[in-house]
Amino acid sequence: MTEMTNTIELATELTVAWLGNSNTRATTDDVPAFLQAMHQTLTKLEAPDAQPVEPEKEVEQHTPAVSVRKSLSSPDYIVSMIDGKPYRTLRRHLSSNGLTPEEYRERYNLKADYPMVAPTYSESRRAMAKTIGLGRKPRNTAADE
């Protein structure tokens, strides 16, 4: 019991010292969180072999801006579930929001085959690639024979 009391007292002293610093700008909500963090840190330092006690992380609930059906309603664009704006391809939009396509699909419970590129845009890129000859095997030239 004295070890627990010493940990609590030490955490309290550290919190008081933190609040006594003239550069500390703390609200009333910050104080209990800081005290708890100090106590957890001190407990972890006393028993480094023990598993760290972490508070349960709150799972962020992300509400989609549009429904899945609405996001795929047009062949010319895909409507983002993050901001509800239309995009021909979602990859750059997702990376600017710090997401990968897999994380985006997971966040909004989308199927693994949910497209990241609008069908019309994909078809136009495909047609352009075919016209410039991408994807074909090289022809045999007279020099090769």
ABEGO torsion letter per residue (X at the ends): XAAAAAAAAAAAAAAAAAAABAABBBBAAAAAAAAAAAAAAAAAAABAABBBBBBBBBBBBBBBABBAAAAAABAABBBBAAAGBBBABAAAAAAAAGBBAAAAAAAAGBBAABBABBAAAAAAAAAAAAAAGBGBBBBBBAAAX
